[in-house]
Amino acid sequence: MSIGVVIPAAGQGKRMNSKVNKQYMDLLGRPVLAHTLSIFIKNNYIDQVIVVVSPDEVDYCRENIIKKFFKEDVEVVAGGKTRRESVFAGLQAFSPAIDYVIIHDGARPLITQFLLKRVIEALNSYDALVVGTRLKDTVKVVDSRDYVLETPQRSTLITVQTPQAFLYKDILEAYKKVPEDYPATDDASLMEFMGKPVKMIEGSYENIKITVPLDIITAENILKQRGK
């Protein structure tokens, strides 16, 4: 089983209120993206890693992330205007020998080898899977005026994260065939549109995405607790 990884890292992170894109922000002496990449590069079951960044950041990423922090050859690909365009660009750059693809947000630097191992092992049984966590809070469905319409059963609701993993030929086909205007908020949504079953794998509450300034502080505390 040959496994490739796409790391979409073209987001600007406007909610960070920073001139530096969030994937390049410092996190305990290393850029966020370097923390993310290190998990996949160190894993012996990963055969190819592709990072997708904004077209004007390709050279910067190669010089300041790949060459500076890693000896391994990691391909850097120019992304598009949307996450979907960027992931698609990454998928098209894979070797034909790749069987399965793992897609993981560049701004999720707290993924662990333990979680990645569980995802890889699950690929022996499932062709499409997502990582997620159970909700801690009650959720309400509201109307356009913010009046409560219903309260879904919390036990059936999952907060979805990455990594998400798929049979390569299936996810590539989905990216080609699902209409551009389909409101997919993650990669698994495209598989759902194609009628493919998607398995949920229990994730980690520590596997946060860097989105707002507080997330950097939270990530620093988690890494310190891990002894990083």
C-alpha positions in Angstrom: 0.0 0.0 0.0 1.6 3.3 -1.2 0.4 6.4 0.7 0.7 10.0 -0.4 -0.1 13.1 1.7 -1.5 16.5 0.6 -0.9 19.4 3.0 -3.0 22.4 1.9 -1.3 25.5 3.3 -2.5 28.3 1.0 -4.8 29.9 3.5 -4.2 33.5 4.5 -5.7 33.2 8.0 -7.2 36.7 8.1 -8.7 36.0 11.5 -5.2 35.8 13.0 -4.8 39.6 12.6 -1.2 39.0 11.4 0.9 40.1 8.4 2.4 36.7 8.3 0.2 33.8 7.0 -0.7 31.5 9.8 1.2 28.5 8.5 4.4 30.5 8.8 3.8 31.9 12.3 6.2 31.0 15.0 5.2 28.2 17.3 7.9 27.5 19.9 10.8 28.4 17.5 9.5 26.7 14.4 6.8 27.7 11.8 3.4 26.1 12.3 3.8 24.3 8.9 7.2 22.8 10.0 5.5 21.2 13.0 2.8 19.8 10.8 5.1 18.4 8.1 7.5 16.8 10.6 4.9 14.2 11.6 4.3 13.0 8.1 8.0 13.2 7.0 9.1 11.1 10.0 6.5 8.4 9.3 7.9 5.4 7.4 4.6 4.5 5.9 4.3 7.7 3.9 5.8 7.6 0.4 5.1 11.0 -0.9 4.4 14.4 0.7 3.1 17.4 -1.3 2.6 20.8 0.2 0.2 23.2 -1.6 0.8 26.9 -1.0 -0.2 30.2 -2.6 1.5 30.8 -6.0 3.5 33.7 -4.6 4.8 31.6 -1.7 6.2 28.6 -3.5 9.8 29.8 -3.4 9.5 31.1 0.2 8.1 27.7 1.4 10.9 25.8 -0.3 13.7 28.0 1.1 12.3 28.7 4.6 10.5 25.5 5.4 11.6 22.6 3.4 15.3 23.3 3.0 15.7 24.9 6.4 14.0 22.2 8.5 14.0 19.0 6.4 16.6 16.9 4.5 13.9 15.0 2.7 12.6 16.1 -0.7 9.1 17.5 -0.3 7.3 18.8 -3.4 5.8 22.3 -3.1 2.9 23.0 -5.5 1.1 26.2 -6.3 -2.5 26.2 -5.1 -5.6 28.1 -6.3 -8.0 30.7 -5.0 -10.0 28.2 -2.9 -9.1 25.2 -0.7 -10.8 22.9 -3.2 -8.6 24.2 -6.0 -5.5 23.8 -3.9 -6.2 20.3 -2.8 -7.0 19.3 -6.4 -3.7 20.8 -7.5 -1.9 18.6 -4.9 -3.8 15.5 -5.9 -2.8 15.9 -9.6 0.9 16.1 -8.6 1.1 12.5 -7.2 3.0 9.6 -8.6 0.7 7.1 -10.4 2.0 4.5 -7.9 0.1 6.1 -5.0 -2.8 4.0 -3.7 -4.2 6.1 -0.9 -4.1 9.8 -0.1 -4.2 11.5 3.3 -5.3 15.1 3.3 -4.3 17.2 6.3 -4.5 21.0 7.0 -1.2 22.7 7.2 -2.6 24.7 10.1 -3.1 21.6 12.3 0.4 21.2 13.8 -0.6 19.1 16.8 -1.4 15.8 15.0 0.5 12.9 16.6 2.1 9.8 15.3 -0.4 7.8 17.3 -3.3 9.4 15.5 -1.6 9.1 12.1 -0.9 5.4 12.8 -4.6 4.8 13.5 -5.6 6.5 10.3 -3.1 4.4 8.2 -4.2 1.2 9.9 -7.8 2.0 9.1 -7.0 2.2 5.4 -6.7 -1.6 5.5 -10.4 -1.7 6.1 -11.9 1.5 4.6 -11.5 3.5 1.4 -12.7 6.8 2.9 -12.4 8.0 6.4 -12.4 11.2 8.5 -11.1 12.0 11.9 -13.5 13.7 14.3 -14.4 14.2 18.0 -17.7 14.0 19.9 -19.3 17.3 20.8 -19.0 18.5 24.3 -21.7 21.1 24.1 -25.4 21.0 23.2 -26.1 22.2 19.7 -29.2 24.2 18.6 -30.5 24.7 15.1 -31.8 28.3 14.6 -33.7 30.1 11.9 -32.7 33.4 10.2 -33.8 35.4 13.2 -31.9 33.2 15.7 -35.0 31.5 17.1 -34.3 27.9 18.1 -35.9 25.4 15.8 -34.6 22.1 17.2 -32.0 20.5 19.4 -30.3 17.6 17.6 -29.1 14.6 19.6 -25.5 15.3 20.6 -24.6 11.6 20.4 -25.0 11.7 16.6 -23.0 14.8 16.0 -19.2 14.9 15.2 -16.8 17.8 14.9 -14.7 16.9 11.9 -11.0 17.4 11.7 -8.2 16.3 9.4 -6.5 14.0 8.5 -9.0 12.6 6.1 -7.9 9.7 4.0 -9.2 8.1 0.7 -8.5 5.7 -2.0 -6.6 7.9 -4.4 -8.6 7.1 -7.6 -11.9 7.7 -5.7 -11.0 11.2 -4.3 -9.4 12.3 -7.6 -12.6 11.3 -9.4 -14.7 13.1 -6.9 -12.7 16.3 -7.4 -13.2 16.0 -11.1 -16.9 15.2 -11.1 -18.5 17.0 -8.2 -19.9 20.4 -9.4 -17.8 23.4 -8.5 -20.8 25.1 -6.9 -21.5 22.2 -4.5 -21.1 23.5 -1.0 -18.4 21.1 0.2 -16.8 22.2 3.5 -14.3 19.3 3.6 -12.9 16.6 1.4 -15.2 13.9 2.7 -18.2 15.9 1.6 -17.2 15.2 -2.0 -17.1 11.5 -1.3 -20.6 11.7 0.3 -21.9 13.4 -2.9 -20.4 10.5 -4.9 -22.4 8.1 -2.8 -19.2 6.6 -1.1 -19.4 5.4 2.5 -17.2 7.4 4.9 -15.9 6.0 8.1 -15.4 8.2 11.2 -12.3 7.6 13.3 -12.1 9.0 16.8 -9.7 12.0 16.8 -8.2 14.1 19.5 -9.4 17.4 21.1 -5.7 18.5 21.0 -5.7 18.3 17.2 -6.8 21.9 16.8 -6.6 24.1 13.8 -4.7 27.4 14.1 -7.4 29.9 13.3 -7.4 32.8 15.8 -4.5 34.2 18.0 -5.6 32.2 21.1 -4.9 29.0 19.1 -1.2 29.7 19.1 -1.1 30.1 22.9 -3.2 26.9 23.2 -0.8 25.0 20.8 2.2 26.2 22.7 0.8 24.9 26.0 0.0 21.5 24.4 3.5 21.2 22.9 5.1 22.1 26.2 3.1 19.5 28.0 4.3 17.0 25.5 7.9 18.0 26.2 8.5 19.6 22.9 
